Amino acid sequence: MKLNNSSPIFEVIDLTWPAEEFHELSRWKLRKSLKGGKRVSAATSTETPAISDIEFAEDKMTSWRQEKLFMIRPDQNNLDEALKNRGYRFIDPTNIWSISSKTLSLQQVPPVTAFSIYPPLAIQRELWMANGLDPSRMEIMDRVKTPKTTIFGRISAKPAASAFAAVGHKTAMVHALVVDLKCQRQGMGKFVMQKVGDWAYHMGAENVVALCTKENQSANCFYKSLGMHLIGGYHYRLLKT
């Protein structure tokens, strides 16, 4: 999978982790969400914007009581520089990892270790919350309209891990992967991802993709250990306050 500014991977992000509202306007795709994090509230440009276009996007976000936040994709150096000059700070550079779903599905998951379930069990929601995922993220999962699932991982019949996955453009994207602190370094993350691969392959998805910030070295090392390839990335610009 190759990544560039026109790559459908960014559409997959929106399909599998959608904002409350999308507003597609001249030169902009604006995301309206009061909760749920940067991915569902950042603006992205569809063309090279002028300063007046940036001000238009800023006014919209202000009217929605959102932070002035932009996602910068590959080859958007002009927008990046314009925002920098307006006082926006560089935050959260993010890596995009990918692997063939068939390759991931060929790795065997031990019996009764990982299960594909939707809607998620109450114990999965508790596991997410205990590991830093607030209810607004779970509301995002409920908004997804494309094929979706959660993966529930267990060790010795006890809850150990949970993840959400959904498909868009023949790509399964993984979100909200958590492994409980008490169960780390026992292979649970790998088993959950392998189960994602199996589910994705049977759903007709050709690739499995995961996102993580560059500073999260443990997650980056984990995805690399699975045989995933770094195919690109993006970052955000947030107006200093």
BAGUDO-799675 format. One record per residue (C-alpha): x, y, z; residue number from 0. Coordinates in Angstrom, 2 decimals. Each point is the difference from the previous one (the first is absolute). Last residue first. Example, Ala and Ser with C-alpha at 12.3 -4.5 7.8 and 13.67 -1.06 7.14 Angstrom:
+---------+---------+---------+-----+
:       X :       Y :       Z :   i :
+---------+---------+---------+-----+
:   13.67 :   -1.06 :    7.14 :   1 :
:   -1.37 :   -3.44 :    0.66 :   0 :
+---------+---------+---------+-----+
***
This chain:
+---------+---------+---------+-----+
:       X :       Y :       Z :   i :
+---------+---------+---------+-----+
:   -3.44 :   29.55 :   23.76 : 240 :
:    2.14 :   -1.38 :   -2.80 : 239 :
:   -1.94 :   -1.02 :   -3.09 : 238 :
:    0.32 :   -3.72 :   -0.65 : 237 :
:    1.74 :   -1.47 :   -3.05 : 236 :
:   -0.31 :   -3.76 :   -0.41 : 235 :
:    2.13 :   -2.75 :   -1.47 : 234 :
:   -0.10 :   -2.57 :   -2.78 : 233 :
:    1.49 :   -3.35 :   -0.88 : 232 :
:    1.36 :   -2.35 :   -2.60 : 231 :
:    0.23 :   -3.65 :   -1.01 : 230 :
:    1.82 :   -1.55 :    2.99 : 229 :
:   -0.20 :   -3.71 :   -0.66 : 228 :
:   -1.50 :   -2.65 :    2.28 : 227 :
:    1.96 :   -3.20 :    0.64 : 226 :
:   -1.56 :   -0.57 :    3.42 : 225 :
:    3.24 :    1.19 :    1.63 : 224 :
:   -0.39 :    3.33 :   -1.80 : 223 :
:   -3.41 :    0.48 :    1.58 : 222 :
:    1.44 :   -0.70 :    3.46 : 221 :
:    3.02 :    2.25 :   -0.49 : 220 :
:   -2.32 :    2.86 :   -0.94 : 219 :
:   -2.23 :   -0.70 :    3.00 : 218 :
:    2.97 :   -0.05 :    2.42 : 217 :
:    1.46 :    3.15 :   -1.54 : 216 :
:   -3.09 :    2.12 :    0.53 : 215 :
:    1.72 :    3.27 :   -0.98 : 214 :
:   -0.82 :   -0.54 :   -3.66 : 213 :
:   -3.71 :   -0.02 :    0.77 : 212 :
:   -1.91 :   -3.11 :   -0.98 : 211 :
:   -2.24 :   -1.07 :   -2.86 : 210 :
:   -0.87 :   -3.52 :   -1.15 : 209 :
:   -0.82 :   -1.44 :   -3.42 : 208 :
:   -1.12 :   -3.46 :   -1.07 : 207 :
:    0.01 :   -0.63 :   -3.74 : 206 :
:   -1.96 :   -1.86 :   -2.67 : 205 :
:   -3.40 :    0.18 :    1.65 : 204 :
:   -2.44 :   -2.60 :   -1.32 : 203 :
:   -1.86 :   -0.51 :    3.28 : 202 :
:    1.66 :   -3.40 :    0.40 : 201 :
:    3.41 :    1.64 :   -0.19 : 200 :
:   -1.00 :    2.68 :    2.50 : 199 :
:   -1.21 :   -2.55 :    2.57 : 198 :
:    3.20 :   -2.06 :   -0.26 : 197 :
:    2.19 :    3.11 :    0.12 : 196 :
:   -1.88 :    1.35 :    3.02 : 195 :
:    0.54 :   -3.38 :    1.66 : 194 :
:    3.72 :    0.33 :   -0.65 : 193 :
:   -0.12 :    3.49 :    1.49 : 192 :
:   -1.64 :   -1.32 :    3.17 : 191 :
:    2.50 :   -2.85 :    0.28 : 190 :
:    2.95 :    2.37 :   -0.42 : 189 :
:   -1.30 :    2.37 :    2.66 : 188 :
:   -0.56 :   -2.93 :    2.34 : 187 :
:    3.53 :   -1.40 :   -0.32 : 186 :
:    0.70 :   -0.27 :    3.72 : 185 :
:    2.06 :    3.17 :    0.41 : 184 :
:   -3.04 :    1.87 :    1.34 : 183 :
:   -2.75 :   -1.69 :    1.98 : 182 :
:    0.00 :    1.97 :    3.26 : 181 :
:    0.24 :    3.28 :   -1.94 : 180 :
:   -3.15 :   -0.82 :   -1.97 : 179 :
:    0.61 :   -0.10 :   -3.72 : 178 :
:   -1.67 :    2.78 :   -1.97 : 177 :
:   -0.68 :    0.40 :   -3.70 : 176 :
:   -2.36 :    2.95 :   -0.48 : 175 :
:    0.06 :    0.06 :   -3.79 : 174 :
:    0.92 :   -2.46 :   -2.73 : 173 :
:   -0.69 :    0.82 :   -3.64 : 172 :
:   -1.13 :   -2.65 :   -2.44 : 171 :
:    0.63 :    0.99 :   -3.61 : 170 :
:   -2.14 :   -1.07 :   -2.95 : 169 :
:   -1.07 :    3.64 :   -0.54 : 168 :
:   -1.38 :    0.16 :    3.56 : 167 :
:   -0.07 :   -2.70 :    2.67 : 166 :
:   -0.31 :    0.23 :    3.78 : 165 :
:    2.03 :   -1.11 :    3.00 : 164 :
:   -0.32 :    0.51 :    3.77 : 163 :
:    2.37 :   -1.47 :    2.55 : 162 :
:   -0.08 :   -1.72 :    3.40 : 161 :
:    2.45 :   -1.74 :    2.28 : 160 :
:    0.36 :   -2.12 :    3.15 : 159 :
:   -3.36 :   -1.16 :    1.30 : 158 :
:    0.39 :   -3.21 :    2.07 : 157 :
:   -0.61 :   -3.54 :   -1.30 : 156 :
:    3.65 :   -0.91 :    0.61 : 155 :
:    1.02 :    2.87 :   -2.28 : 154 :
:   -2.70 :    1.69 :   -2.05 : 153 :
:   -0.20 :    2.28 :   -3.05 : 152 :
:   -3.14 :    1.67 :   -1.35 : 151 :
:    0.13 :    1.23 :   -3.57 : 150 :
:   -2.59 :    2.54 :   -1.04 : 149 :
:   -1.80 :    0.04 :   -3.30 : 148 :
:   -0.89 :    2.20 :   -2.93 : 147 :
:   -1.48 :   -0.01 :   -3.49 : 146 :
:   -0.67 :    3.65 :   -1.01 : 145 :
:   -2.43 :    2.33 :    1.78 : 144 :
:    2.21 :    1.11 :    2.90 : 143 :
:   -1.90 :    2.17 :    2.48 : 142 :
:    0.02 :   -2.62 :    2.80 : 141 :
:    3.80 :   -0.08 :   -0.10 : 140 :
:    0.09 :    3.78 :    0.48 : 139 :
:   -2.18 :   -0.36 :    3.10 : 138 :
:    2.68 :   -2.30 :    1.39 : 137 :
:    2.53 :    2.79 :   -0.38 : 136 :
:   -2.32 :    2.38 :    1.90 : 135 :
:   -0.19 :   -2.58 :    2.82 : 134 :
:    3.67 :    0.57 :    0.99 : 133 :
:    2.88 :   -2.27 :   -0.96 : 132 :
:    2.68 :    0.20 :    2.70 : 131 :
:    0.72 :   -3.62 :    0.85 : 130 :
:   -2.74 :   -0.51 :    2.59 : 129 :
:   -2.48 :    1.53 :   -2.44 : 128 :
:    0.96 :   -2.45 :   -2.74 : 127 :
:   -0.20 :   -2.97 :    2.37 : 126 :
:   -3.39 :    1.10 :    1.31 : 125 :
:   -1.27 :    0.29 :   -3.57 : 124 :
:    1.38 :   -3.47 :   -0.70 : 123 :
:   -1.71 :   -1.38 :    3.12 : 122 :
:   -3.31 :    1.42 :   -1.22 : 121 :
:    0.38 :   -2.04 :   -3.15 : 120 :
:    0.59 :    1.69 :   -3.32 : 119 :
:   -2.78 :    0.05 :   -2.60 : 118 :
:    1.41 :   -1.82 :   -1.84 : 117 :
:    2.41 :   -2.83 :    0.79 : 116 :
:    3.06 :   -1.56 :   -1.69 : 115 :
:    1.74 :   -2.24 :    2.54 : 114 :
:    3.57 :   -0.39 :    1.23 : 113 :
:    1.53 :   -2.65 :    2.31 : 112 :
:   -2.44 :   -2.92 :   -0.08 : 111 :
:    2.40 :   -2.02 :   -2.21 : 110 :
:    3.49 :    1.42 :   -0.67 : 109 :
:    0.08 :    2.40 :   -2.98 : 108 :
:    1.77 :   -1.34 :   -3.09 : 107 :
:    1.87 :    2.35 :   -2.29 : 106 :
:   -1.41 :   -0.30 :   -3.51 : 105 :
:   -2.44 :    2.84 :    0.72 : 104 :
:    2.78 :    2.60 :    0.16 : 103 :
:    1.36 :   -0.93 :   -3.43 : 102 :
:   -3.51 :   -0.10 :   -1.46 : 101 :
:   -0.83 :    3.40 :    1.50 : 100 :
:    3.04 :    1.44 :   -1.76 :  99 :
:    1.82 :    2.39 :    2.31 :  98 :
:   -0.09 :    3.73 :    0.66 :  97 :
:    1.34 :    2.57 :    2.48 :  96 :
:   -0.80 :    3.72 :   -0.03 :  95 :
:    2.17 :    2.12 :    2.28 :  94 :
:   -1.22 :    3.11 :    1.82 :  93 :
:    1.64 :    3.34 :    0.77 :  92 :
:   -1.89 :    1.20 :    3.08 :  91 :
:    0.54 :    3.75 :    0.11 :  90 :
:    1.52 :    2.90 :   -1.98 :  89 :
:   -1.06 :    3.38 :    1.39 :  88 :
:   -2.17 :    2.54 :   -1.76 :  87 :
:    1.15 :    3.60 :    0.29 :  86 :
:   -1.21 :    1.37 :   -3.34 :  85 :
:    3.41 :   -0.59 :   -1.58 :  84 :
:   -0.23 :   -3.68 :    0.93 :  83 :
:   -3.44 :   -0.13 :   -1.63 :  82 :
:    1.37 :    1.39 :   -3.26 :  81 :
:    2.97 :   -2.39 :    0.12 :  80 :
:   -2.21 :   -3.05 :    0.42 :  79 :
:   -2.37 :    1.19 :   -2.72 :  78 :
:    2.91 :    0.36 :   -2.41 :  77 :
:    1.53 :   -3.31 :    1.05 :  76 :
:   -3.11 :   -1.98 :   -0.79 :  75 :
:    1.81 :   -2.81 :   -1.85 :  74 :
:   -0.97 :   -2.63 :    2.57 :  73 :
:   -2.95 :    0.88 :    2.25 :  72 :
:   -0.33 :    2.75 :    2.57 :  71 :
:   -2.94 :   -0.36 :    2.39 :  70 :
:   -1.20 :    3.41 :    1.15 :  69 :
:   -1.20 :    1.19 :    3.42 :  68 :
:   -1.54 :    3.22 :    1.22 :  67 :
:   -1.55 :   -1.39 :    3.16 :  66 :
:   -3.73 :   -0.51 :   -0.14 :  65 :
:   -2.76 :    2.28 :    1.24 :  64 :
:   -2.04 :   -0.68 :   -3.18 :  63 :
:    0.08 :    3.69 :   -0.92 :  62 :
:    3.76 :   -0.05 :    0.61 :  61 :
:    0.41 :   -2.96 :   -2.34 :  60 :
:   -1.92 :    1.83 :   -2.73 :  59 :
:    1.97 :    3.20 :    0.50 :  58 :
:    3.28 :   -1.90 :   -0.28 :  57 :
:   -1.11 :   -1.62 :   -3.26 :  56 :
:   -0.85 :    3.42 :   -1.47 :  55 :
:    3.29 :    1.43 :    1.25 :  54 :
:    1.85 :   -2.80 :   -1.78 :  53 :
:   -1.89 :    0.79 :   -3.20 :  52 :
:    0.90 :    3.70 :    0.32 :  51 :
:    3.64 :   -0.99 :    0.34 :  50 :
:   -0.23 :   -1.91 :   -3.28 :  49 :
:   -0.55 :   -3.74 :   -0.07 :  48 :
:    1.79 :   -2.63 :   -2.09 :  47 :
:   -2.80 :   -2.42 :   -0.80 :  46 :
:   -1.83 :   -2.74 :    1.96 :  45 :
:    1.05 :    1.40 :    3.36 :  44 :
:   -0.54 :   -1.89 :    3.23 :  43 :
:   -1.69 :    1.25 :    3.16 :  42 :
:    0.46 :   -1.85 :    3.28 :  41 :
:   -2.91 :   -1.05 :    2.26 :  40 :
:   -0.36 :   -3.77 :   -0.43 :  39 :
:    3.71 :   -0.90 :   -0.10 :  38 :
:    0.80 :    2.48 :    2.75 :  37 :
:   -1.93 :   -1.59 :    2.84 :  36 :
:   -3.43 :   -1.44 :    0.72 :  35 :
:   -2.08 :    2.91 :    1.23 :  34 :
:   -1.49 :    3.21 :   -1.40 :  33 :
:   -0.05 :   -1.44 :   -3.49 :  32 :
:   -0.37 :    1.95 :   -3.25 :  31 :
:    2.41 :   -1.02 :   -2.72 :  30 :
:    0.80 :    2.39 :   -2.83 :  29 :
:    1.03 :   -1.08 :   -3.49 :  28 :
:    1.30 :    3.08 :   -1.69 :  27 :
:    0.88 :    1.61 :   -3.35 :  26 :
:   -3.61 :    0.97 :   -0.72 :  25 :
:   -2.14 :   -1.76 :    2.55 :  24 :
:   -0.46 :   -3.57 :    1.20 :  23 :
:   -1.53 :    0.20 :    3.48 :  22 :
:    0.18 :   -3.30 :    1.87 :  21 :
:   -1.99 :   -0.54 :    3.19 :  20 :
:    0.42 :   -2.15 :    3.12 :  19 :
:    3.46 :   -0.91 :   -1.26 :  18 :
:    0.69 :   -3.46 :   -1.34 :  17 :
:    2.58 :   -2.63 :    1.02 :  16 :
:   -0.33 :   -2.77 :   -2.61 :  15 :
:   -1.33 :    2.09 :   -2.86 :  14 :
:    2.09 :    3.08 :    0.79 :  13 :
:    3.22 :   -2.00 :    0.38 :  12 :
:   -0.83 :   -1.91 :   -3.17 :  11 :
:   -0.35 :    3.29 :   -1.87 :  10 :
:    3.54 :    0.82 :    1.14 :   9 :
:    1.20 :   -3.37 :   -1.30 :   8 :
:   -1.66 :    0.77 :   -3.34 :   7 :
:    3.31 :    1.49 :   -1.15 :   6 :
:   -0.25 :    3.43 :   -1.62 :   5 :
:    2.74 :    1.52 :    2.16 :   4 :
:    2.28 :   -2.97 :   -0.54 :   3 :
:    0.35 :   -3.49 :    1.40 :   2 :
:    0.95 :   -3.17 :   -1.81 :   1 :
:   -1.39 :   -3.37 :    1.04 :   0 :
+---------+---------+---------+-----+
***
